[in-house]
Amino acid sequence: MTSDKILRAALVGTGSVANSHARAVAVHPRAELVAVADLSREKAQEFADMYDVAAAYGDLDEMLAAESPDVLLVCTPPGPHREQALAAFAAGAHVIVEKPPAPSLDELDDMRAGARAAGRQLAVVFQQRTGTAAAHVRRLLQSGALGRPLVAVCQTLWFRGADYFAVPWRGKWETEGGGTTLGHGIHQIDLLAHLLGDWSSVRGELWRLDRETETEDVSTATVVFEQGVVAQLVTSAISPREASSIRIDTQKATITVDHLYGHGHENWRITPAPGFESEAEGWVFPDAEERSDHAPLLRDVFDALLDGEPLPPTADAPARSLEIVAAIYASAAAGGAVVTPEALASHPTHRAGFASPVVDLRR
């Protein structure tokens, strides 16, 4: 089913990531960005002028009341996501929110409940799930064509200098919600979980090795997935040669993706195990390529909203990767104890926030 309706989108928060949202709306044939809001009315107007948007506001509630958008694109830091999403649902809008979706699992639960009560959809932007290569690998894994996945490595090795943490809300538990695990590693963690499914246990540790922050600048974790895959995770904000990578070893092959902030077919490789070379012909990536980006994610979500369909796999399961991140923080707070989904569901502290002790090894 295809509707002729035009999706009226509004946007809150005009920082750098908002540009990706505005460009994604601009290339969608059935969507229009009708209004933007920012705490600074002046910044909102500058953004509106840049993208030829008709209206700019200095207050979200005022924008929602005046514009009645079909969908709100939330491009603000995680702290206000809950209140902004609930306001949008109350105004009858769907919500597409940037990662991390919330600074706590309890707040994300409130957002999901608000969406259900309003009969609206809540989609989270994890654009690393998108692209034809990721979809191809996911199909191969789910079909069993590569055999059972066994072990995985997930690395987010990024570099953020002192100027990055000079922004007042960064590096603080109260305003950022977490450190590099929540702010950076969640991208690759989400892609890993998109490929491997639900998790069964997490053991994690937090480290402060160089930056002047309350939160961690490095974390390490072991995640066991329900299908028995053991994954080792390393996330860093202090790595000069930046890289984002995932490796999954299955019974028949090794899958790797090595990139930084986005991937295409050239970033992926499937290497057959000895004796399975003849099967590799069936693993070849499709000729038509689409790279990972905001545009395909928002396109697929917009199409689903317009046509009344469920959210696509690239935008469903909004809590899964945040749960893994929460479990890393909860494990670190408990001295490296194993955290299971059942324990996290009723955790006494880490559903409400992720503040955790960090091992400080700075010299």
N, C-alpha and C positions, 0 to 999 in steps of 0.2 A: 504494500500500500504506500502511495506517495501523495503527500498533501501539497496543495498550492499555497498554503499559509506561509507568511514570512515571520520568522522567529524574531521578536523584538528583544534584543539583549541590552542590558545595562551593566556597567562595570564600576567597581569600587576599588580604589587604590591605584594610583598612577605611577608606581615605581617601574623599574626596568622590565619586569616580567609582564606587565600590562601591555607592553608593545606586542608581545607574541600573541596575546589574546585578541588585540585589535586587528592585527594582520590576519589571524585565522577567521575572524568574523568577515573581514573584507573580501576574502576569496570564496566564501560560502554563498551559493546562489540564492539560498532561501533564508538568510539571516541578515540582520541590520543592527548596528550599534547605535542606539538612539539616545543614550545619555551616559555620562560618567560622573563619578563623585570622588572627592578626596577631602581630607581634613583641611587642606589648603584649597580654597575656592579658586585661587589664582592658578595653582598647578592643574586643577581640573580643567580650567578653561584653556590653558596651554595645550593640554593633551587633546581636548576636544577640537581645537583648531588644527592640530597636527593631523588628525584622522577624519576631519570633516564631520564631526558629531554635532548634532543640533543643540544639545543641552548639556550644561555643566553645573554641578552642585557642590556645595561645601558641606552637605549633610546627607547621609544615606537615607534616613527616614523621609526627608523631604523629597528626594529623588523617587523613592518607591511610591509615595503617595501621588506624586504628580505624573509619573510616567507609566505606572502599572506594567512593568516589563514582564515578558514571558520567562526570562532567565536572568539571573544575576551572576556575573563573573566576579569572583572574590579574589583580588590580587593583593591583599594586605598581609602584614605579618600575622603569624598564627594566633596571637593573643585575642583579637576581637572576632575570630571566625565564627564562634558559636553565636554570639549576639547578632552578627550580620546575617548569618544563615537563617536564624529563627525569624528575624525581621522580614527577610525575603519570603520565607514560607508563609508567614502571616499575610503577606501582601499578594499571595497567589503565584509566586515565581518559583521556578526550579532554581537550583544552585549548582554551579560548577566552581569548585574551590581549589586554590593552589595547595600544594603540599607544603608542610605537613598539614593535614586537614584540621587539626586542633592540637593544643598543647597538652591534652590529656585524653584518656580513653573515655572518661565520664562525659566530657564535653562533646566528644564525637558521638557518644550514645545519645545525648540530648539532640544533636543535629539530625541523627538518623530517625529518632522518634518524631521530631518535628516534621520531617519530610513525609513520614508515613501518615501522620495525623492530617496533614494538608493535602495528601494525595499527590505529592510532588516528588521529584527525583533529586538525589544528592550524588553528584559525580565529583571525584577527586582527580586532579591533574597529576598523573604519573606518566609523562610522555615517553619515558624509556620503554614502556610496554609496546609502543606503536612501531610501525615499519613492517614491511613484508618479510624481512629476515626473522624477526622475533616471532611473527605469526607462523612462519614455516617451521622453525625449530620447535615451537610449542606443539604444533600438530604432530611432528615426528615423535616427540616425547610421549604425548598422550596416546598415540596409536600403538606404541610399543615397537615401532620400526627400528629403534636404536637399542632395544633391550632395556633392561631395568637400569635407571640411573643409580649410581652408587656413592660418589663423593663429589663435592663441589668446593670451589674457592670463589669468594666474592670480595673484590678489593675496590675501595673508593679512596684513592690516594690523591688528594687535592692540596692546593696551597692557598692559604689565606693569611696575609700579613697583618701587621699591627693596624694599618689603616682600615682594614675590613672590620676589625673588632672595635675600632674607635666609634662606630655608630652606637649611640647610647643604648639601644635595646638588645644589642648582640652580646653574646658571651655570658648572659645572666639567666639563671634559672627562671626568675619571676617573669621576665619579659620575652625571652626567646623560647623558653620551655625545655631546652636541651642544648647540647653541643653539636659537634660535627656528626654524630650518629643520627640525630633527628633532622638536622638541617641539610646534610649532604649525603650521608650513607643511605638514607631511606630510599633514594632513587634506585640504586643498584640492588638494595635489599628487596625492593618491590618487584623489580624485573626478575630477580632470582625466584621469588615466590610465585610470580606470574607463570614461570616455566615449570616449577616443581610442585606447586599446590600448597596445601595447609601444613602447618608446622606442629611438632609434638613436644619439643623441649628446647630450651635455650639456656646456655651458660655464658655469662659475659663479664667483662672487666672494663673499667674506665681509667684513662690515663691523662695526666696533664704533664706534657714533656717540655713545652717551650712557651706557649702563649699566656698572656696575663688575662685569664678568664676565670670565672667561677666554674664553668662547665668543662667538659673534657675536650682536648684537642686530638685525642686518639682513642679508639676503642677496639677491643678484640672480642670475638664471640664464637661459640660453636652452636650451630643450629641443627637439630635433627628434624627432618620432615616426616610426615605421616607415612609416606611410602618407603621410608628407611634410608633416605639419602642423608649423609653427614656432610655439613657445609661449614667451612672455616671463613669467618668474616673479619676483615681489617678495614677500618675507616680512619682516615687521617686528614687533618687540615694543615699539616706541616711538611708536605712532601713536594719539593721543588719540581721534580719531573712528574707532572700530573698524569694520572691514568685512571680509567674506570674499566674494570675487567671482570668477567665471569668465566669460569671454566667448570664444565660438568662432564665427568667421566661416567660413561654408561658401559654396559656389558659389551657393546659393539663399537663404540666410538668415543672420541673426545670432542666436545663442543666448546668453542671459545668465542668470546666477543671482547675485543680490545678497542677502546675508544676513549673519548673524554666526556663531552656533553651531548653527544648524539651519534647514532650509528646508521650505516647503510650496509649493503651486502659485502662490501670490501672489508668490513670490520669483523665479519663472522667467518668461522672455519669449522668444518666437520671432518675430523681425521679418523678413518676407520681403524679399528683394532686389527692386529694380525689375524688373517683368516676371513675377514669380513669385507675385503676390498671390493669384491664383486657386487656387494649390496649398495656401495656408495653411489652408483648411478641413480638410485631412487631417492637420494638425499640432496640432489642438486637444487640450489636455490632457484626460484622462478625467474623467468626472463624480465618480467615487469618489476621494477623496483620502486619502492617508496621508503624514504628515510624516516627515522623516528623524529617526531616534532610535535609541537602543539597543534598545528593545523589538522593533521589527520585525526588526532584525538577529539578535538572540538567538532570536526566535521561529523564523525561517527556519533558523537553524543547529540549534536543538533539534529541529525537525521532521525535518531531514535525518539527524541522529544517531539519532533514534528509529526512523526508517523505513529506515535503511541506505542512504540516497541520497548522492550526491556533495554537497559543500558548494555552496551557492547562489552566484551571481555576486557577491553583496554581501559574500561572505566568502572567495572564492578568491584566487589569485595573491598570497599573503602577502608575497612579496619585491619585487614590482614597484615600489611607491612608495618602499620603503626603498632600493632600488637607485638610484633617481633622486636621493634625498637623499645617498646615499653618493657618487654621481658628482659632485654639486655640491661636496661637501667635497674630494674627490680633485682636482677641477679647480682649486679655489682653492689647494690645496697645491702644485699644479704651475704656478702663475702664470697660471691661466686657460686652460690647455690643454684641448682637446676630449677628453672621455672617452667611449668607446664601451662597449657591454655586453661585448664581447670583452675589452677592456682591463681592465674592472672585474672580470671573472671571475678574473683572475690578478693583480690589483693587488698590488704588494709591501707596501703599508702600509694602505690604506683598506678592506680587507676585515676587518681585525682591530680597527679603531676609526676614529673620524672626526676625531681631533684634527688641527687644521689652522691654518696662520697666518691671522690676521685683520688686515685693514687698520684701524688705530686712528686715527680722525679726531676723537677727543674733544678739546674745548677746555677 
